[in-house]
Amino acid sequence: MSSSLHFPRLYAIFDAQRLAPEPVPEVAESLLAAGVRMFQYRDKHGASRAVYDASQRLAAFARDAGAIFIVNDRADIALAAGADGVHLGQDDLPACKARKILSAGQIIGLSTHSLEQVEQANREPVDYVAFGPVFATRSKERPDPVVGLSGLRAARQLTSKPLVAIGGIDLRNAGPALEAGADAVAVIDALFSAPDIAARAGALLQVVENYREGEAE
């Protein structure tokens, strides 16, 4: 990632299946209005055209708001839709291959679930590393073993790349995850299960901004 690119503390992940029947563009607009400045679109079961169409609209919203927009899994769609980058899992296209597809300056994020995978990520052309699940999560059908805050601290010691804590992050534990060394927290369930998603985003942003203020003291 370019050193001039600001990495927001809160990273929202839009899961198309979790949002249904809420229109993804409307949710994106409300979260951007609330102050969210980094988000990912994930649609594991959508047809390529549908994912592209949604990604193109979301990329436009992000540009207008000065936010960072990431497409899950699909480097080809990230390129075609004008997204800021792609997020890859351990079973997706290797980062070195995705780098050949993307244009210069586009971001690659990589999910890791063990310290060995974090060490491997250091040798890959990735711009940030997501590590988890830090806490128990309901956002995946078959989640990896919980790594805990101790695992997150250990991961922080292994990489100088921006580190994103993911898995079970909510209002109670977002601060401790940042204190354990994460540069950002990725939020899915705690955000999109709320009756008022924009209000919940505002509350989460307050938590991470309070941490930033405490860090500066």
C-alpha positions as CSV (number, residue, x, y, z in Angstrom):
1,M,0.0,0.0,0.0
2,S,1.2,3.5,-0.7
3,S,2.6,5.2,2.4
4,S,0.4,8.2,1.6
5,L,-2.8,6.1,1.8
6,H,-4.6,6.6,5.1
7,F,-5.8,3.3,6.6
8,P,-9.0,3.9,8.5
9,R,-9.5,2.3,11.9
10,L,-13.0,0.9,11.0
11,Y,-13.3,-1.5,8.1
12,A,-16.9,-2.4,7.2
13,I,-17.5,-5.6,5.3
14,F,-20.8,-5.7,3.4
15,D,-21.9,-9.3,3.0
16,A,-24.6,-9.5,0.3
17,Q,-26.3,-12.5,1.9
18,R,-26.4,-10.7,5.3
19,L,-27.8,-7.5,3.9
20,A,-30.7,-9.1,1.9
21,P,-33.3,-7.7,1.3
22,E,-31.6,-4.3,2.2
23,P,-30.4,-2.6,-1.0
24,V,-26.6,-2.6,-0.9
25,P,-26.1,0.9,-2.5
26,E,-28.5,2.5,0.0
27,V,-26.7,0.8,2.9
28,A,-23.4,2.0,1.5
29,E,-24.6,5.6,1.2
30,S,-25.9,5.6,4.8
31,L,-22.6,4.2,6.1
32,L,-20.5,6.7,4.1
33,A,-22.7,9.5,5.5
34,A,-22.0,8.2,9.0
35,G,-18.3,8.5,8.4
36,V,-17.2,5.0,7.4
37,R,-14.2,5.4,5.1
38,M,-13.2,1.8,4.2
39,F,-15.5,-1.0,3.2
40,Q,-15.5,-4.3,1.4
41,Y,-18.1,-5.9,-0.7
42,R,-18.5,-9.7,-0.3
43,D,-20.9,-11.8,-2.4
44,K,-19.9,-15.5,-2.3
45,H,-22.9,-16.7,-4.2
46,G,-23.7,-13.9,-6.7
47,A,-23.3,-14.2,-10.5
48,S,-20.2,-12.4,-11.8
49,R,-22.4,-9.7,-13.6
50,A,-24.3,-9.0,-10.5
51,V,-21.2,-8.6,-8.4
52,Y,-19.6,-6.4,-11.0
53,D,-22.7,-4.2,-11.3
54,A,-22.9,-3.7,-7.5
55,S,-19.1,-3.2,-7.3
56,Q,-19.2,-0.5,-9.9
57,R,-21.8,1.5,-8.1
58,L,-20.0,1.1,-4.8
59,A,-16.7,2.2,-6.3
60,A,-18.4,5.4,-7.5
61,F,-19.9,6.0,-4.1
62,A,-16.4,5.5,-2.5
63,R,-14.7,7.9,-4.9
64,D,-17.3,10.6,-4.2
65,A,-16.8,10.2,-0.4
66,G,-13.0,9.8,-0.5
67,A,-13.3,6.3,0.9
68,I,-11.5,3.1,0.2
69,F,-13.5,0.3,-1.5
70,I,-12.3,-3.3,-1.7
71,V,-13.9,-6.2,-3.6
72,N,-13.8,-9.6,-2.0
73,D,-12.1,-12.5,-3.9
74,R,-12.3,-11.2,-7.4
75,A,-9.3,-9.3,-8.7
76,D,-10.8,-9.1,-12.2
77,I,-14.0,-7.4,-10.9
78,A,-11.9,-5.1,-8.7
79,L,-10.1,-4.0,-11.8
80,A,-13.1,-3.7,-14.1
81,A,-15.3,-1.9,-11.5
82,G,-12.6,0.6,-10.6
83,A,-12.4,-0.5,-7.0
84,D,-9.4,0.4,-4.8
85,G,-8.4,-3.2,-4.5
86,V,-9.2,-6.8,-3.7
87,H,-9.2,-8.9,-0.6
88,L,-8.1,-12.5,-0.9
89,G,-8.6,-15.5,1.2
90,Q,-6.2,-18.4,1.7
91,D,-8.1,-20.4,-1.0
92,D,-8.4,-17.6,-3.5
93,L,-6.1,-16.6,-6.4
94,P,-2.5,-16.2,-5.1
95,A,-1.5,-12.6,-4.4
96,C,1.3,-12.7,-6.9
97,K,-1.2,-13.6,-9.6
98,A,-3.7,-11.0,-8.5
99,R,-1.0,-8.4,-8.6
100,K,-0.5,-9.1,-12.3
101,I,-4.3,-8.5,-12.9
102,L,-4.6,-5.3,-10.9
103,S,-3.5,-1.9,-12.0
104,A,-0.6,-0.1,-10.4
105,G,-1.6,1.3,-7.0
106,Q,-4.5,-1.0,-6.4
107,I,-4.5,-2.7,-2.9
108,I,-4.3,-6.4,-2.1
109,G,-5.4,-7.6,1.4
110,L,-5.0,-11.1,2.6
111,S,-6.8,-13.1,5.2
112,T,-4.6,-15.1,7.6
113,H,-5.7,-17.4,10.4
114,S,-2.4,-18.6,11.9
115,L,1.0,-17.1,12.7
116,E,2.5,-19.2,10.0
117,Q,0.2,-17.6,7.4
118,V,1.1,-14.1,8.7
119,E,4.8,-15.0,8.2
120,Q,4.0,-16.1,4.7
121,A,2.0,-12.9,4.0
122,N,5.2,-11.0,4.7
123,R,6.7,-12.6,1.6
124,E,3.7,-11.9,-0.6
125,P,2.9,-8.7,-2.6
126,V,0.1,-7.7,-0.2
127,D,-0.6,-4.3,1.3
128,Y,-2.4,-5.3,4.5
129,V,-3.0,-8.5,6.5
130,A,-6.3,-9.5,8.1
131,F,-5.9,-11.8,11.1
132,G,-8.5,-13.8,12.9
133,P,-11.0,-14.7,14.0
134,V,-9.9,-12.8,17.1
135,F,-13.2,-13.6,18.8
136,A,-16.0,-16.1,18.1
137,T,-17.8,-15.1,14.9
138,R,-21.2,-15.9,13.3
139,S,-20.3,-14.4,9.9
140,K,-18.8,-17.6,8.5
141,E,-20.4,-21.0,8.2
142,R,-17.1,-22.8,9.1
143,P,-14.9,-20.4,11.0
144,D,-11.3,-21.0,11.7
145,P,-10.2,-21.5,15.3
146,V,-10.3,-18.3,17.5
147,V,-6.9,-16.7,17.9
148,G,-7.7,-14.4,20.7
149,L,-6.0,-11.1,21.7
150,S,-2.8,-13.0,22.5
151,G,-2.7,-14.4,19.0
152,L,-3.3,-10.8,17.7
153,R,-0.4,-9.5,19.7
154,A,1.9,-12.2,18.4
155,A,0.8,-11.5,14.8
156,R,1.6,-7.8,15.4
157,Q,5.2,-8.8,16.3
158,L,5.5,-10.8,13.0
159,T,4.6,-8.2,10.4
160,S,5.1,-4.5,9.7
161,K,2.2,-4.5,7.2
162,P,-1.1,-2.9,8.3
163,L,-2.9,-5.4,10.5
164,V,-6.7,-5.8,10.5
165,A,-8.3,-7.6,13.3
166,I,-11.4,-9.6,12.2
167,G,-13.9,-12.0,13.7
168,G,-16.4,-11.2,16.4
169,I,-15.4,-7.5,16.7
170,D,-18.1,-5.4,18.4
171,L,-18.5,-2.3,20.5
172,R,-17.0,-4.0,23.6
173,N,-13.8,-5.4,22.1
174,A,-12.9,-3.1,19.2
175,G,-10.8,-1.0,21.6
176,P,-8.9,-4.0,23.1
177,A,-8.2,-5.3,19.5
178,L,-6.6,-2.0,18.6
179,E,-4.7,-2.0,21.9
180,A,-3.4,-5.4,21.0
181,G,-1.7,-4.0,17.9
182,A,-4.3,-4.0,15.2
183,D,-4.3,-1.0,12.9
184,A,-8.0,-1.4,12.1
185,V,-10.9,-3.6,13.0
186,A,-13.2,-5.3,10.5
187,V,-16.8,-5.4,11.4
188,I,-19.6,-7.5,10.0
189,D,-22.2,-8.9,12.4
190,A,-22.0,-6.2,15.0
191,L,-22.7,-3.7,12.3
192,F,-25.3,-5.3,10.1
193,S,-27.3,-7.0,12.8
194,A,-28.1,-3.7,14.3
195,P,-31.6,-2.3,13.8
196,D,-30.1,1.1,12.8
197,I,-26.9,0.3,10.8
198,A,-25.8,3.9,10.4
199,A,-26.2,4.6,14.2
200,R,-24.2,1.5,15.0
201,A,-21.5,2.6,12.6
202,G,-21.4,6.0,14.4
203,A,-21.0,4.2,17.7
204,L,-18.2,2.0,16.4
205,L,-16.4,5.0,14.9
206,Q,-16.7,6.7,18.3
207,V,-15.0,3.7,19.9
208,V,-12.1,3.7,17.5
209,E,-11.7,7.5,17.6
210,N,-11.6,7.4,21.4
211,Y,-8.8,4.8,21.1
212,R,-6.9,7.1,18.7
213,E,-7.3,10.0,21.2
214,G,-6.1,7.8,24.1
215,E,-3.1,6.6,22.0
216,A,-2.1,10.2,21.4
217,E,-2.1,11.2,25.1
